[in-house]
């Protein structure tokens, strides 16, 4: 069996890369189960969401919010 894995894009969040490597572990008993994966993804999502900034740009009579 070959250990082929897809290439991970360079701009992938480091924590997501960590999760992918854990999921690809050669020893299946060391791979996370789905409940661990979901918890980890929620954690990553909360980390990333906490870093977003709201920027208001004024238009004619309207204001738009842009999340960065």
PDB file of N, CA, C and O in Angstrom:
ATOM      1  N   UNK A   1       0.832  -1.177   0.000  1.00  0.00           N
ATOM      2  CA  UNK A   1       0.000   0.000   0.000  1.00  0.00           C
ATOM      3  C   UNK A   1       0.882   1.247   0.000  1.00  0.00           C
ATOM      4  O   UNK A   1       1.832   1.342   0.778  1.00  0.00           O
ATOM      5  N   UNK A   2       0.570   2.185  -0.860  1.00  0.00           N
ATOM      6  CA  UNK A   2       1.356   3.417  -0.942  1.00  0.00           C
ATOM      7  C   UNK A   2       0.767   4.477  -0.027  1.00  0.00           C
ATOM      8  O   UNK A   2      -0.446   4.551   0.165  1.00  0.00           O
ATOM      9  N   UNK A   3       1.639   5.286   0.526  1.00  0.00           N
ATOM     10  CA  UNK A   3       1.203   6.368   1.417  1.00  0.00           C
ATOM     11  C   UNK A   3       1.044   7.667   0.639  1.00  0.00           C
ATOM     12  O   UNK A   3       1.710   8.657   0.941  1.00  0.00           O
ATOM     13  N   UNK A   4       0.179   7.670  -0.345  1.00  0.00           N
ATOM     14  CA  UNK A   4      -0.038   8.868  -1.151  1.00  0.00           C
ATOM     15  C   UNK A   4      -1.026   9.792  -0.453  1.00  0.00           C
ATOM     16  O   UNK A   4      -2.070   9.356   0.034  1.00  0.00           O
ATOM     17  N   UNK A   5      -0.687  11.055  -0.413  1.00  0.00           N
ATOM     18  CA  UNK A   5      -1.548  12.068   0.198  1.00  0.00           C
ATOM     19  C   UNK A   5      -1.618  13.259  -0.738  1.00  0.00           C
ATOM     20  O   UNK A   5      -0.642  13.556  -1.427  1.00  0.00           O
ATOM     21  N   UNK A   6      -2.754  13.950  -0.779  1.00  0.00           N
ATOM     22  CA  UNK A   6      -2.826  15.143  -1.624  1.00  0.00           C
ATOM     23  C   UNK A   6      -1.924  16.244  -1.074  1.00  0.00           C
ATOM     24  O   UNK A   6      -1.634  16.288   0.122  1.00  0.00           O
ATOM     25  N   UNK A   7      -1.493  17.121  -1.957  1.00  0.00           N
ATOM     26  CA  UNK A   7      -0.660  18.248  -1.540  1.00  0.00           C
ATOM     27  C   UNK A   7      -1.522  19.242  -0.766  1.00  0.00           C
ATOM     28  O   UNK A   7      -2.652  19.531  -1.159  1.00  0.00           O
ATOM     29  N   UNK A   8      -0.990  19.752   0.316  1.00  0.00           N
ATOM     30  CA  UNK A   8      -1.709  20.734   1.134  1.00  0.00           C
ATOM     31  C   UNK A   8      -1.308  22.125   0.647  1.00  0.00           C
ATOM     32  O   UNK A   8      -0.119  22.440   0.603  1.00  0.00           O
ATOM     33  N   UNK A   9      -2.283  22.962   0.281  1.00  0.00           N
ATOM     34  CA  UNK A   9      -1.953  24.318  -0.165  1.00  0.00           C
ATOM     35  C   UNK A   9      -1.168  25.076   0.905  1.00  0.00           C
ATOM     36  O   UNK A   9      -1.405  24.895   2.099  1.00  0.00           O
ATOM     37  N   UNK A  10      -0.242  25.918   0.478  1.00  0.00           N
ATOM     38  CA  UNK A  10       0.631  26.651   1.399  1.00  0.00           C
ATOM     39  C   UNK A  10      -0.125  27.559   2.357  1.00  0.00           C
ATOM     40  O   UNK A  10       0.322  27.782   3.483  1.00  0.00           O
ATOM     41  N   UNK A  11      -1.261  28.081   1.923  1.00  0.00           N
ATOM     42  CA  UNK A  11      -2.000  29.029   2.766  1.00  0.00           C
ATOM     43  C   UNK A  11      -2.980  28.351   3.724  1.00  0.00           C
ATOM     44  O   UNK A  11      -3.810  29.021   4.338  1.00  0.00           O
ATOM     45  N   UNK A  12      -2.887  27.025   3.854  1.00  0.00           N
ATOM     46  CA  UNK A  12      -3.754  26.294   4.773  1.00  0.00           C
ATOM     47  C   UNK A  12      -3.366  26.624   6.211  1.00  0.00           C
ATOM     48  O   UNK A  12      -2.183  26.672   6.548  1.00  0.00           O
ATOM     49  N   UNK A  13      -4.370  26.850   7.053  1.00  0.00           N
ATOM     50  CA  UNK A  13      -4.119  27.193   8.455  1.00  0.00           C
ATOM     51  C   UNK A  13      -3.285  26.075   9.100  1.00  0.00           C
ATOM     52  O   UNK A  13      -3.576  24.895   8.903  1.00  0.00           O
ATOM     53  N   UNK A  14      -2.252  26.444   9.867  1.00  0.00           N
ATOM     54  CA  UNK A  14      -1.368  25.432  10.480  1.00  0.00           C
ATOM     55  C   UNK A  14      -2.102  24.399  11.340  1.00  0.00           C
ATOM     56  O   UNK A  14      -1.709  23.232  11.368  1.00  0.00           O
ATOM     57  N   UNK A  15      -3.146  24.809  12.029  1.00  0.00           N
ATOM     58  CA  UNK A  15      -3.894  23.856  12.862  1.00  0.00           C
ATOM     59  C   UNK A  15      -4.642  22.846  11.991  1.00  0.00           C
ATOM     60  O   UNK A  15      -4.788  21.685  12.373  1.00  0.00           O
ATOM     61  N   UNK A  16      -5.112  23.283  10.829  1.00  0.00           N
ATOM     62  CA  UNK A  16      -5.781  22.367   9.910  1.00  0.00           C
ATOM     63  C   UNK A  16      -4.767  21.382   9.326  1.00  0.00           C
ATOM     64  O   UNK A  16      -5.074  20.205   9.140  1.00  0.00           O
ATOM     65  N   UNK A  17      -3.574  21.864   9.043  1.00  0.00           N
ATOM     66  CA  UNK A  17      -2.499  20.976   8.567  1.00  0.00           C
ATOM     67  C   UNK A  17      -2.203  19.919   9.633  1.00  0.00           C
ATOM     68  O   UNK A  17      -2.034  18.739   9.324  1.00  0.00           O
ATOM     69  N   UNK A  18      -2.143  20.357  10.880  1.00  0.00           N
ATOM     70  CA  UNK A  18      -1.911  19.423  11.990  1.00  0.00           C
ATOM     71  C   UNK A  18      -2.992  18.341  12.020  1.00  0.00           C
ATOM     72  O   UNK A  18      -2.690  17.159  12.183  1.00  0.00           O
ATOM     73  N   UNK A  19      -4.243  18.749  11.864  1.00  0.00           N
ATOM     74  CA  UNK A  19      -5.352  17.791  11.869  1.00  0.00           C
ATOM     75  C   UNK A  19      -5.232  16.811  10.703  1.00  0.00           C
ATOM     76  O   UNK A  19      -5.431  15.609  10.877  1.00  0.00           O
ATOM     77  N   UNK A  20      -4.909  17.319   9.527  1.00  0.00           N
ATOM     78  CA  UNK A  20      -4.758  16.436   8.366  1.00  0.00           C
ATOM     79  C   UNK A  20      -3.682  15.385   8.613  1.00  0.00           C
ATOM     80  O   UNK A  20      -3.880  14.206   8.317  1.00  0.00           O
ATOM     81  N   UNK A  21      -2.562  15.805   9.147  1.00  0.00           N
ATOM     82  CA  UNK A  21      -1.480  14.846   9.416  1.00  0.00           C
ATOM     83  C   UNK A  21      -1.896  13.802  10.457  1.00  0.00           C
ATOM     84  O   UNK A  21      -1.530  12.631  10.354  1.00  0.00           O
ATOM     85  N   UNK A  22      -2.652  14.233  11.443  1.00  0.00           N
ATOM     86  CA  UNK A  22      -3.148  13.264  12.441  1.00  0.00           C
ATOM     87  C   UNK A  22      -4.100  12.267  11.784  1.00  0.00           C
ATOM     88  O   UNK A  22      -4.062  11.074  12.088  1.00  0.00           O
ATOM     89  N   UNK A  23      -4.957  12.758  10.881  1.00  0.00           N
ATOM     90  CA  UNK A  23      -5.917  11.875  10.197  1.00  0.00           C
ATOM     91  C   UNK A  23      -5.217  10.903   9.247  1.00  0.00           C
ATOM     92  O   UNK A  23      -5.742   9.828   8.960  1.00  0.00           O
ATOM     93  N   UNK A  24      -4.049  11.274   8.767  1.00  0.00           N
ATOM     94  CA  UNK A  24      -3.304  10.446   7.825  1.00  0.00           C
ATOM     95  C   UNK A  24      -2.272   9.557   8.504  1.00  0.00           C
ATOM     96  O   UNK A  24      -1.461   8.932   7.820  1.00  0.00           O
ATOM     97  N   UNK A  25      -2.281   9.488   9.806  1.00  0.00           N
ATOM     98  CA  UNK A  25      -1.273   8.701  10.529  1.00  0.00           C
ATOM     99  C   UNK A  25      -1.261   7.263  10.013  1.00  0.00           C
ATOM    100  O   UNK A  25      -2.315   6.684   9.748  1.00  0.00           O
ATOM    101  N   UNK A  26      -0.066   6.691   9.871  1.00  0.00           N
ATOM    102  CA  UNK A  26       0.065   5.312   9.375  1.00  0.00           C
ATOM    103  C   UNK A  26      -0.647   4.309  10.268  1.00  0.00           C
ATOM    104  O   UNK A  26      -1.200   3.321   9.786  1.00  0.00           O
ATOM    105  N   UNK A  27      -0.632   4.563  11.562  1.00  0.00           N
ATOM    106  CA  UNK A  27      -1.286   3.663  12.515  1.00  0.00           C
ATOM    107  C   UNK A  27      -2.729   4.142  12.718  1.00  0.00           C
ATOM    108  O   UNK A  27      -2.950   5.172  13.355  1.00  0.00           O
ATOM    109  N   UNK A  28      -3.705   3.409  12.185  1.00  0.00           N
ATOM    110  CA  UNK A  28      -5.106   3.835  12.295  1.00  0.00           C
ATOM    111  C   UNK A  28      -5.578   4.069  13.731  1.00  0.00           C
ATOM    112  O   UNK A  28      -6.472   4.883  13.966  1.00  0.00           O
ATOM    113  N   UNK A  29      -4.983   3.363  14.686  1.00  0.00           N
ATOM    114  CA  UNK A  29      -5.410   3.541  16.080  1.00  0.00           C
ATOM    115  C   UNK A  29      -4.994   4.906  16.631  1.00  0.00           C
ATOM    116  O   UNK A  29      -5.519   5.348  17.653  1.00  0.00           O
ATOM    117  N   UNK A  30      -4.053   5.575  15.960  1.00  0.00           N
ATOM    118  CA  UNK A  30      -3.598   6.896  16.397  1.00  0.00           C
ATOM    119  C   UNK A  30      -4.311   8.039  15.668  1.00  0.00           C
ATOM    120  O   UNK A  30      -4.057   9.211  15.945  1.00  0.00           O
ATOM    121  N   UNK A  31      -5.198   7.695  14.743  1.00  0.00           N
ATOM    122  CA  UNK A  31      -5.969   8.717  14.034  1.00  0.00           C
ATOM    123  C   UNK A  31      -7.127   9.176  14.920  1.00  0.00           C
ATOM    124  O   UNK A  31      -7.674   8.381  15.685  1.00  0.00           O
ATOM    125  N   UNK A  32      -7.504  10.452  14.823  1.00  0.00           N
ATOM    126  CA  UNK A  32      -8.628  10.931  15.639  1.00  0.00           C
ATOM    127  C   UNK A  32      -9.948  10.332  15.154  1.00  0.00           C
ATOM    128  O   UNK A  32     -10.118  10.055  13.967  1.00  0.00           O
ATOM    129  N   UNK A  33     -10.874  10.139  16.087  1.00  0.00           N
ATOM    130  CA  UNK A  33     -12.201   9.689  15.668  1.00  0.00           C
ATOM    131  C   UNK A  33     -13.014  10.931  15.273  1.00  0.00           C
ATOM    132  O   UNK A  33     -12.554  12.060  15.442  1.00  0.00           O
ATOM    133  N   UNK A  34     -14.216  10.711  14.750  1.00  0.00           N
ATOM    134  CA  UNK A  34     -15.002  11.828  14.233  1.00  0.00           C
ATOM    135  C   UNK A  34     -15.361  12.852  15.303  1.00  0.00           C
ATOM    136  O   UNK A  34     -15.409  14.048  15.017  1.00  0.00           O
ATOM    137  N   UNK A  35     -15.612  12.409  16.516  1.00  0.00           N
ATOM    138  CA  UNK A  35     -15.943  13.379  17.567  1.00  0.00           C
ATOM    139  C   UNK A  35     -14.742  14.285  17.857  1.00  0.00           C
ATOM    140  O   UNK A  35     -14.913  15.479  18.104  1.00  0.00           O
ATOM    141  N   UNK A  36     -13.533  13.725  17.829  1.00  0.00           N
ATOM    142  CA  UNK A  36     -12.322  14.535  18.022  1.00  0.00           C
ATOM    143  C   UNK A  36     -12.135  15.513  16.865  1.00  0.00           C
ATOM    144  O   UNK A  36     -11.776  16.673  17.070  1.00  0.00           O
ATOM    145  N   UNK A  37     -12.383  15.034  15.653  1.00  0.00           N
ATOM    146  CA  UNK A  37     -12.242  15.889  14.468  1.00  0.00           C
ATOM    147  C   UNK A  37     -13.199  17.069  14.554  1.00  0.00           C
ATOM    148  O   UNK A  37     -12.811  18.207  14.290  1.00  0.00           O
ATOM    149  N   UNK A  38     -14.444  16.803  14.921  1.00  0.00           N
ATOM    150  CA  UNK A  38     -15.439  17.875  15.026  1.00  0.00           C
ATOM    151  C   UNK A  38     -15.036  18.880  16.093  1.00  0.00           C
ATOM    152  O   UNK A  38     -15.128  20.086  15.865  1.00  0.00           O
ATOM    153  N   UNK A  39     -14.595  18.412  17.249  1.00  0.00           N
ATOM    154  CA  UNK A  39     -14.142  19.323  18.315  1.00  0.00           C
ATOM    155  C   UNK A  39     -12.976  20.176  17.832  1.00  0.00           C
ATOM    156  O   UNK A  39     -12.936  21.383  18.069  1.00  0.00           O
ATOM    157  N   UNK A  40     -12.032  19.539  17.155  1.00  0.00           N
ATOM    158  CA  UNK A  40     -10.854  20.246  16.655  1.00  0.00           C
ATOM    159  C   UNK A  40     -11.263  21.304  15.632  1.00  0.00           C
ATOM    160  O   UNK A  40     -10.752  22.424  15.659  1.00  0.00           O
ATOM    161  N   UNK A  41     -12.192  20.949  14.720  1.00  0.00           N
ATOM    162  CA  UNK A  41     -12.656  21.905  13.706  1.00  0.00           C
ATOM    163  C   UNK A  41     -13.400  23.075  14.342  1.00  0.00           C
ATOM    164  O   UNK A  41     -13.250  24.215  13.903  1.00  0.00           O
ATOM    165  N   UNK A  42     -14.197  22.803  15.369  1.00  0.00           N
ATOM    166  CA  UNK A  42     -14.874  23.896  16.089  1.00  0.00           C
ATOM    167  C   UNK A  42     -13.842  24.817  16.733  1.00  0.00           C
ATOM    168  O   UNK A  42     -13.983  26.039  16.699  1.00  0.00           O
ATOM    169  N   UNK A  43     -12.809  24.224  17.318  1.00  0.00           N
ATOM    170  CA  UNK A  43     -11.743  25.009  17.949  1.00  0.00           C
ATOM    171  C   UNK A  43     -11.046  25.904  16.914  1.00  0.00           C
ATOM    172  O   UNK A  43     -10.825  27.089  17.161  1.00  0.00           O
ATOM    173  N   UNK A  44     -10.707  25.333  15.766  1.00  0.00           N
ATOM    174  CA  UNK A  44     -10.058  26.104  14.702  1.00  0.00           C
ATOM    175  C   UNK A  44     -10.981  27.221  14.235  1.00  0.00           C
ATOM    176  O   UNK A  44     -10.543  28.358  14.059  1.00  0.00           O
ATOM    177  N   UNK A  45     -12.251  26.905  14.035  1.00  0.00           N
ATOM    178  CA  UNK A  45     -13.219  27.906  13.586  1.00  0.00           C
ATOM    179  C   UNK A  45     -13.317  29.057  14.585  1.00  0.00           C
ATOM    180  O   UNK A  45     -13.332  30.221  14.186  1.00  0.00           O
ATOM    181  N   UNK A  46     -13.384  28.745  15.869  1.00  0.00           N
ATOM    182  CA  UNK A  46     -13.470  29.789  16.894  1.00  0.00           C
ATOM    183  C   UNK A  46     -12.202  30.635  16.936  1.00  0.00           C
ATOM    184  O   UNK A  46     -12.275  31.846  17.142  1.00  0.00           O
ATOM    185  N   UNK A  47     -11.041  30.012  16.744  1.00  0.00           N
ATOM    186  CA  UNK A  47      -9.782  30.756  16.716  1.00  0.00           C
ATOM    187  C   UNK A  47      -9.758  31.734  15.549  1.00  0.00           C
ATOM    188  O   UNK A  47      -9.395  32.899  15.705  1.00  0.00           O
ATOM    189  N   UNK A  48     -10.149  31.243  14.384  1.00  0.00           N
ATOM    190  CA  UNK A  48     -10.122  32.075  13.184  1.00  0.00           C
ATOM    191  C   UNK A  48     -11.177  33.167  13.270  1.00  0.00           C
ATOM    192  O   UNK A  48     -10.910  34.315  12.913  1.00  0.00           O
ATOM    193  N   UNK A  49     -12.372  32.822  13.739  1.00  0.00           N
ATOM    194  CA  UNK A  49     -13.455  33.806  13.848  1.00  0.00           C
ATOM    195  C   UNK A  49     -13.083  34.921  14.816  1.00  0.00           C
ATOM    196  O   UNK A  49     -13.489  36.067  14.620  1.00  0.00           O
ATOM    197  N   UNK A  50     -12.324  34.609  15.848  1.00  0.00           N
ATOM    198  CA  UNK A  50     -11.914  35.611  16.822  1.00  0.00           C
ATOM    199  C   UNK A  50     -10.923  36.613  16.266  1.00  0.00           C
ATOM    200  O   UNK A  50     -10.752  37.691  16.835  1.00  0.00           O
ATOM    201  N   UNK A  51     -10.265  36.277  15.161  1.00  0.00           N
ATOM    202  CA  UNK A  51      -9.267  37.164  14.571  1.00  0.00           C
ATOM    203  C   UNK A  51      -9.857  38.078  13.501  1.00  0.00           C
ATOM    204  O   UNK A  51      -9.174  38.981  13.017  1.00  0.00           O
ATOM    205  N   UNK A  52     -11.118  37.856  13.125  1.00  0.00           N
ATOM    206  CA  UNK A  52     -11.727  38.688  12.088  1.00  0.00           C
ATOM    207  C   UNK A  52     -12.011  40.081  12.630  1.00  0.00           C
ATOM    208  O   UNK A  52     -12.322  40.257  13.808  1.00  0.00           O
ATOM    209  N   UNK A  53     -11.900  41.044  11.766  1.00  0.00           N
ATOM    210  CA  UNK A  53     -12.172  42.427  12.139  1.00  0.00           C
ATOM    211  C   UNK A  53     -13.319  42.941  11.279  1.00  0.00           C
ATOM    212  O   UNK A  53     -13.430  42.594  10.103  1.00  0.00           O
ATOM    213  N   UNK A  54     -14.161  43.761  11.871  1.00  0.00           N
ATOM    214  CA  UNK A  54     -15.226  44.375  11.094  1.00  0.00           C
ATOM    215  C   UNK A  54     -14.780  45.763  10.677  1.00  0.00           C
ATOM    216  O   UNK A  54     -14.307  46.553  11.495  1.00  0.00           O
ATOM    217  N   UNK A  55     -14.937  46.044   9.413  1.00  0.00           N
ATOM    218  CA  UNK A  55     -14.558  47.335   8.864  1.00  0.00           C
ATOM    219  C   UNK A  55     -15.794  47.931   8.227  1.00  0.00           C
ATOM    220  O   UNK A  55     -16.464  47.269   7.434  1.00  0.00           O
ATOM    221  N   UNK A  56     -16.107  49.176   8.561  1.00  0.00           N
ATOM    222  CA  UNK A  56     -17.263  49.822   7.952  1.00  0.00           C
ATOM    223  C   UNK A  56     -16.800  50.744   6.842  1.00  0.00           C
ATOM    224  O   UNK A  56     -15.867  51.530   7.008  1.00  0.00           O
ATOM    225  N   UNK A  57     -17.461  50.633   5.726  1.00  0.00           N
ATOM    226  CA  UNK A  57     -17.186  51.487   4.583  1.00  0.00           C
ATOM    227  C   UNK A  57     -18.469  52.238   4.295  1.00  0.00           C
ATOM    228  O   UNK A  57     -19.512  51.624   4.074  1.00  0.00           O
ATOM    229  N   UNK A  58     -18.402  53.566   4.295  1.00  0.00           N
ATOM    230  CA  UNK A  58     -19.612  54.352   4.087  1.00  0.00           C
ATOM    231  C   UNK A  58     -19.857  54.561   2.601  1.00  0.00           C
ATOM    232  O   UNK A  58     -18.950  54.883   1.834  1.00  0.00           O
ATOM    233  N   UNK A  59     -21.106  54.368   2.226  1.00  0.00           N
ATOM    234  CA  UNK A  59     -21.540  54.650   0.865  1.00  0.00           C
ATOM    235  C   UNK A  59     -22.574  55.759   0.941  1.00  0.00           C
ATOM    236  O   UNK A  59     -22.772  56.342   2.007  1.00  0.00           O
ATOM    237  N   UNK A  60     -23.228  56.057  -0.150  1.00  0.00           N
ATOM    238  CA  UNK A  60     -24.256  57.099  -0.157  1.00  0.00           C
ATOM    239  C   UNK A  60     -25.434  56.674   0.707  1.00  0.00           C
ATOM    240  O   UNK A  60     -26.285  55.897   0.274  1.00  0.00           O
ATOM    241  N   UNK A  61     -25.476  57.179   1.910  1.00  0.00           N
ATOM    242  CA  UNK A  61     -26.600  56.889   2.796  1.00  0.00           C
ATOM    243  C   UNK A  61     -26.610  55.479   3.363  1.00  0.00           C
ATOM    244  O   UNK A  61     -27.435  55.168   4.223  1.00  0.00           O
ATOM    245  N   UNK A  62     -25.739  54.648   2.914  1.00  0.00           N
ATOM    246  CA  UNK A  62     -25.694  53.264   3.396  1.00  0.00           C
ATOM    247  C   UNK A  62     -24.316  52.970   3.971  1.00  0.00           C
ATOM    248  O   UNK A  62     -23.325  53.595   3.592  1.00  0.00           O
ATOM    249  N   UNK A  63     -24.268  52.032   4.870  1.00  0.00           N
ATOM    250  CA  UNK A  63     -22.975  51.573   5.386  1.00  0.00           C
ATOM    251  C   UNK A  63     -22.896  50.075   5.156  1.00  0.00           C
ATOM    252  O   UNK A  63     -23.846  49.342   5.431  1.00  0.00           O
ATOM    253  N   UNK A  64     -21.784  49.637   4.663  1.00  0.00           N
ATOM    254  CA  UNK A  64     -21.572  48.210   4.451  1.00  0.00           C
ATOM    255  C   UNK A  64     -20.586  47.707   5.483  1.00  0.00           C
ATOM    256  O   UNK A  64     -19.661  48.421   5.871  1.00  0.00           O
ATOM    257  N   UNK A  65     -20.779  46.511   5.913  1.00  0.00           N
ATOM    258  CA  UNK A  65     -19.827  45.897   6.840  1.00  0.00           C
ATOM    259  C   UNK A  65     -19.054  44.841   6.069  1.00  0.00           C
ATOM    260  O   UNK A  65     -19.629  44.054   5.317  1.00  0.00           O
ATOM    261  N   UNK A  66     -17.795  44.837   6.259  1.00  0.00           N
ATOM    262  CA  UNK A  66     -16.928  43.879   5.580  1.00  0.00           C
ATOM    263  C   UNK A  66     -16.125  43.145   6.641  1.00  0.00           C
ATOM    264  O   UNK A  66     -15.450  43.775   7.455  1.00  0.00           O
ATOM    265  N   UNK A  67     -16.190  41.841   6.641  1.00  0.00           N
ATOM    266  CA  UNK A  67     -15.414  41.058   7.595  1.00  0.00           C
ATOM    267  C   UNK A  67     -14.112  40.644   6.940  1.00  0.00           C
ATOM    268  O   UNK A  67     -14.102  40.068   5.852  1.00  0.00           O
ATOM    269  N   UNK A  68     -13.019  40.944   7.612  1.00  0.00           N
ATOM    270  CA  UNK A  68     -11.698  40.610   7.066  1.00  0.00           C
ATOM    271  C   UNK A  68     -11.071  39.553   7.950  1.00  0.00           C
ATOM    272  O   UNK A  68      -9.951  39.114   7.686  1.00  0.00           O
TER     273      UNK A  68
END
